[in-house]
Amino acid sequence: MVEKAKVLSLIGLIAIIGNWVGFKVSPIEALPGMIVIVVITIVGLLLNHLMPKMPSVIWISFIALIITTPIFPGNGWIVEKTSAINFMALATPILAYAGLSLGKDMESFKKLGWRIIVISLVVYTGTFLFATLFAEIVFKLQGRF
């Protein structure tokens, strides 16, 4: 678990630098939000370790959802601090890490062949179309469109 905390902290540091360079957000301003995000992730991983029946992403999302709802004390501060972190600054080091880990398994990737590209395109297209359809329905129900 200590190793995971170190990796998460490193990713957080890279995201803060990316946030600073790409989106002109001061590292001092972004630091509290990144600490909150890293702590939420660590708590989610600990819960997953204690109760491994669900994937850790569910625990992490559940914790983040709970602490940002109006029923949670201090939710305004949490939302304010984490909103200083741009999503792309956070996603970039994670995607780079995923790319590096894929690079070490290139032989396995080659075995999948061209079919993985077709499947990926179908999955991404379906995800985009259904997310768009869902958004359209919600906007219609709310009378915004």
N, C-alpha and C positions, 0 to 999 in steps of 0.2 A: 504494500500500500504506500510505503514511503517513496518507492520508485515512481509510482503513478502520480503522486503529489508533486514530485520534482518535474516530471514531464509536463503536467498541467501548468505548473508555475512557469516553465520555460515557454510553453505555448502562449500563456498570458502575457509574458514579457514581449514576445515577438508581436502579438496582436496590439499591444500598447504602442510599440514602435511603428507598426503599420498604420495604426489609427492617427498617430502624430504626423507621419510623413504624408500619408494619402489623404487624410481628412482634416488636418490642421487642428487636432484636438490635443491639448497639452497633456503630457504623460501624468502630471500631477492631478489633473482633472479626471483622467480616465482610470487612474489607479484604484480608487475605492470601488468603482463598478466592476473592474476586473477581479478584484479580491472577492467580491460577492459572487461573481460567476464561478470562480475557481472553488470557493468554499461550498457552493451548492453542488458542484460536480463531485467533490470529494465526499460530501455527505451522501449523495446518491450512490456513489460507488460503495461506501460503507454499508448502506442499507442493502444493496445488492449482494454484498458479501455475507451479510447476516441472514437475508431471506432471498436466496438465489432463484426463486421460481419465476421472476420476471426479469426482463432485460434491464440493465442499468439505465438506459436512456429513458425508460418509463419512470423510474424513481426520480431521476434528475428533472425531468419535465414536470412531474407531480409536485416536487418541492418548489420549483420555480413558479409554478402556477399558484400554489398555496400562498407563498410569501409575497406575491404581487397582487393578491386580491384585497379589496377594501376591508375584509374582516381581520387581516393580519396587521398587528401594530407596527408602524414604521414602514408600511408598504410604499408610501409616497417617496420616502428617502431612497428606498431600494430601486424603485422605478426611475427616479431622477438620476441616480448614479450609474445605473446600468445603461441608460439611454445615451450616455456619453460614448459608449462603445459602438462603433459602426459594425454592422453584421459582416461586411466584406473584410474588414480588418481582422475579425475573429475567424472567419472561414478560411482565409488564405493560408495561415500556418497549418491548419488541420488538413487541408487539401494537399499541401506540400508534403506533409508527413505521410499521408495516404499514398501519394505518388512515389515517395521513396520506398515505402514498404512494398508497393507493387513491383518496383524495379528489382527487388531482390528475389521475387518470385516470377521472373519473366518466363521461365520455362513452363511453369504451370499456366501462365496466361496464354502462351503460344499454343498450348494443347487445346484451349477452348476454341481457337480459330475464329473465323469470320462470323460464326453464329452469335458470339457474345456481342458483337457490334449491332447486329439486327435486333437482338433482344433488348439491349440497352436503349436503342432508339425508340423501340415500341414502348418500353416502360416509361422513358422520359416524356414522350409525346402524350401517352395516356395520362400520366400524372399532371402534366400541364393542362391538358384539355379538361380533365375532371375538376381540377382546382379552379379553372376559369369558369366552368359551368356552375360550380358551387358558389363562387363569388357573385356571379350574375343573379342566381336565385336569391341569395341573401340580400343583395342590393335591391332587387325588385320587391322583396317582402318589406324592406325598410323604407321603400318609396324614394330611394336616392337615384333611381335610374329611370 
